[in-house]
Structures are given as structure tokens and as C-alpha cells.
Amino acid sequence: MSGRPMPCDAAEISTLFLFEKLSPEQLGRLCAEGRVERFEAGPVYTEGDPATCFYVMIEGTVVLYRRVGADDVEVSRTSQRGVYAGAMQAYLGDRVPQVYNNSMRVTEPTRFFVLPAESFSDVMREWFPMAAHLLEGLFFGSKNTQRAIGQRERLLALGSLSAGLTHELNNPAAAAVRATATLRERVAKMRHKLAVISQGAYSREVLAKLIEIQERTAERVAKAPVLSPLEASDREDELTDWLDDHGIREGWRVAPTFVQAGLDVDWLEQVAAAVEADILPNAIGWLNYTVETELLMDEIDDSTNRISHLVDAAKQYSQLDRAPYRVVDVHELLDSTLLMLSGKIGQRIVVVKDYDRTVPDVPAYPAELNQVWTNLVDNAVFAINSIGGEGTLTVRTAREGDRLLVEFGDTGPGIPADIRSRIFDPFFTTKPVGEGTGLGLDISWRIVVNKHHGSLQVESAPGDTRFQVLLPLTAPEADADADPENASETTEEPV
């Protein structure tokens, strides 16, 4: 939008704090190359358009907006003379994209001194060469440092996740190895017991009954009910008494295995009725090995399934062999992240999943959302650990209008009000030196806001801190292919 041209008065612009130290010759050059324009209430420039001009307000009121999803969010409003906005990075040339990083509107008739971007770049380099070099170094140095530390932070997170995954995989793997060794021993004893039975003077009918009982016992193991500790103890006592009454030696050793398999006194009575009394001890021993074998195979099956589940979670977390941008179920992403971080979360932190399973899938970059979840969970765990390590981490999903809410709540000490506005700033951290880079929330903000056109906000009080991620339910029209590492590094505000 163009304003109405007006005469440029060097005396007037010299009263603006940016220009108050300039010489008459410099002020004359500004008026010669720039202009004064009067804008009626409405837009001045739009975010994403080529940054062609540098604006300094002489009088009026300006409002700056940033695009978040489908909404324009107000980030600044001021009537202070001399505030500036627009092509503030023109002096960097084509080394950075020269576009407006926000939108500017005026709410009343407003006058600006307007300097073309090329002229602003020239006067910066000619009049303030040292300042221009310092600003270049600050901009690119900060950007490079941010990228390097961001990469280092991801490597540290990867190392932590790898250690946690290794620990989680080690438990079921070790259980499977132990169960396999025990299973080999039990099968050998079963073969020995079968040899003893077969060498006895047992009829073909008796052996057939034993085999049939063995088959039914194996089936019963697969359907064993889950008993409470008190119920299991009472049943063990009943089985031990029955075994002792029927001359079975060391019945107290056999009873817990039978209880775990879902066997009871009625079942043993059926076994006793099916075989002669003289072979009952051998039959019970053989059935004991059968039960142990089935239980061990169940343990191996459970362990290998846990390993497979962990591998699937790792694949889901890293999004290997998947399209980078696709429609996803955020609950799958959240579950995989929580599983990958379970070692870091520990046993003393209670994880509550308050999922609304009716929310639809969302278009997203799943691997990068997992990075956001990782950062937010890590911060919640750190907060809880700072007050003794016991607390609750709540992960909640819900629908809010045309957006999906993903909320991470913790019972930590809360974020003090005086630093709450700075927590998304690059390199700002409350963690001890060496434990935090100050980029986790900054990267998360850029992934959510710049790449997914969503929003990331925080509400905090002692014992109740909630980070809220809001994601659009539909793919935005704007191009979302930019790398979050190379997303806009600065938020342009009138100064």
C-alpha cells in the first residue's frame, strides 16, 4: 500500500532519535533519497512481501502482526515517535532473504519517513562501517552459534535416547535369554520324566489320558486368570494341602507354578481321577514341567514382543522410511516419544495420558513434532526433578475449534513471571551451565509456529505448568517446506 507523498523537512526528521546526531549534509541526503508519506488507517506492508523500504514513524500509531496459522497475531502496538520497522536487514544484502518478517498497519492517519532499502543499506555502510560490521557479525555469528549448538543439542538428545533405548531393550532381551536357558532345562527334564513313565507298566490307555491331560493343561495356561496377591496366596495354600494329602513331595514348590497357570484343586482332582494313585506323583511332575514350559514360552513371547514394540516405537519416533510431511495421529507420536524417554522419566514421575481419541489426524512433519514433544517432556522432567523428583506429567489432547491442542503439564515449581516472556528466546535457559543450551524451546517454537503454522504458549503457576501446542487440523495454504533450522531467526518489532 502506498501513502500520500509529502515534503521532507530535514529539520523535522532530525528530531527523531535515530537521526538526531546526523550532520546537515547527512540529513539532506536522507531527504533527497527518501520521502515522507502519509498513510490512512489500514495496511502499510504485508509479511512475506519483498522488503523494499525502511519506515520511521513521525507521528501516528502503528501495529505489527505475525501470521500464525490462519490468524494475524498482534505482537506490538505503539505511538512513540521515531519507532522503526521494515527492511531493517537491508545492509546484509542478498545473504539473507530480504522480505518483511511481519505485517504493519496504522490505526489512524500516520506519517512516516520512508527510505528505500538500497539507500538504507548504502548509508549504513558509508556512515557507520564499524557498526555495520558489528551487526553483521552479531547476526551471522548468532545464527551459526544457534545452528551449531542446535546440532549439538540434538546429538546429546540422541545419545540420551540411545542410552534409554538400550536400557529398555536390555531388560526384555535378558529376560528372553534367561527364559530360553530355563526352558532348555525344563524340556530336558520333561523328556526324562516321559522316559520314566514310558518304562513303567502303564497301559496305552493311561498314557493316552496323560497326554490328553497335558494338552488340556497347556490350553488352560493360555487362559490363566489374573489373581490378586491375596487370591494367589490362598490358592497356593489350597494346592499345597491337596498335594501333601496325595503324597506329592515338596508340593509347596509346585503349587505357585500351578497357581500361575490357573490350575486349582478341581483340576487336580480331575487328574487324580484319570490316573492310578501309584503314577500320580510322576503325572503331577510331568504336568509341572508342562506348565513351566508353557509359562517360559509365554515369557519369551512377551519379551520378544516388547523388543519388537520398542523397535517400532524407535522407528515411529525417528520416522524412518516415512514421508516427511503427511497426515498423522498425534497420539502415536506422543506414545512413541514417551516410550523412548521412559528411562529418563523414571519410576517416580507418574505419566497421565488424557487423550481425546475423537480428534482427527493432522497434517504435519512427524519427526519434527517428535522433537517438540521431546523438548517439552524433557523440560517437564527437569522441573519435577528440581523439587525432589516426584510428581506428575500429564499429556492431554483436545480439539479447540479448527485446531488440535496438545498440552504438557507438570507439577514442578512453575516459571517465574519475570522470565516467562523470555523462555522462547534463543540461548535463554534456567538450567545449570552444561545442562541446557537454551535452544530447546526456541527450536520447538520455530517448528510449531514457522513450519506448522500453529502456536506454542505457556501457562504457569507453582505446581501447575502447562505448555500448549495448537496445530491446524488442515494443511495451510502457505508453503511449509522451509527447514526450521533456517526459518526466520528474528522477530521484527518497532524499536
Helices and strands as residue ranges (DSSP letters): E 4-6, H 10-13, H 24-33, E 35-39, E 42-45, E 53-59, E 62-68, E 71-78, E 84-86, G 90-95, E 103-106, E 110-116, H 117-127, H 129-199, H 204-222, H 229-245, H 251-260, H 265-274, G 277-279, H 280-318, E 326-328, H 330-340, H 342-345, E 349-354, E 362-364, H 366-385, E 391-400, E 403-410, G 420-422, H 440-445, I 446-451, E 455-461, E 464-472, G 484-486
